[in-house]
């Protein structure tokens, strides 16, 4: 699946064989649904950008802060044994658990993208 990006928002790109069109929605928006569609990739991108602009305009008119996808906070559940191993490894490197996990994720994502 591909993604569109605009003003800090990411949107999916999907195909409906039944409707013979492209469609998608802004990712990471828990309570607000921002969707778009088009028959070509250019139309889809245009409708995506218009949908994001419309969402931002609507928030501004209502005086509410727009939701930002992916707040940057993530709760990760792990076994107490793994938690302890991560804590000891981070301490051994002179860093925080949070920074240790962030580095591990960046490294893992880099290795996936190289495939």
N, C-alpha and C positions, 0 to 999 in steps of 0.2 A: 504494500500500500504506500502511495506517495503522500507528501504533505505540502501544503501551501503555507507560506509565512507572510505576515503583514502586521505591522505595528505591535510586534511582540506576541501575536497570536498565531497558533498553528492550526491548520484545518486539514481534515482528511480528504482524500480523493478516492471515490468509490464509483463503481459502475452498476447501473441497474439494467439487466438484460430485458426485463419485463417492460420497462418504460423507455428503454434505449436512450438513456441519458446518464450524465455524470452528476454526482451529488456528493455532499459532505457536510460535516459539522465541525465547529470549533472545538478543539480538544481541551480537556482539563477544566471544563466549566461545569462544576457540580450542579448548580441550581438554575443556571440560565442556559437555554438551548439556542445557539446561533447556527442556522443551517443555510445552505445555498445549493444551487444547481445550475447546470448548463449543458448544452449539447456538444460543445467543444471545450478543450482545455482553456482556451482564451476566454470563452463565455463563463466557464466555471471560476476562473481566477477573478474576473471582473465582478461576478456576483458575490464571491467570497469577500473581496475588498469592500464592496458596497454594504454587505451584511455587517462587517466589523465596524465600518464608519457609522452605520445606522444604529448599531448597538451603543457605540460610544456617545453619539448624539442624544439618544434616548436617555442614557444615564445622566448626561449633563443637564438635559431639560428637567429631569426629575430631581436633580440635586443629590444624586447618589454616586458613590464611587463605583466605577466599573470593576467587576470581578476580574482578577488576573488569573490566568490559567497557571496551574502548578505554583503554589504559594512558596515553594522552596523548603517547606517543612514536610518531613516524611517520617512516620513512625515505622520502625522496622522491628519485627518480632523475631527473636532468635532464642536458642536454648541458652540456659545459664552458663553452660560450658563454653559455648562459642563466644558469648558476651565476655566471659573472663579472658579467653584467649585474645580477643580483640583489644580489651583494656590493657593487658600486659604488653601486647605488641606495640600499641600506640605509646604507652609509657616508655618502652624501650627505645622508641624513635624520637622521644621528646615532643610528642604532639598529642592532640586531643583525640578521643574516640571519633568525634564527628569528622575531623580532618582526615583521620586514617581511613574511614569508610568512604569519604569523598574521593580520596586518591585511588582507592581500590576500584571504585566505580568508574572513574575516568580511565584508568588503565584497562579495565575490562571492556568498556565501550570502544576504546581505541583498537583493541585486539579484534573485536567483532567487525569493525569497519574496514580492517585490513583484509578480511577474508574475501 
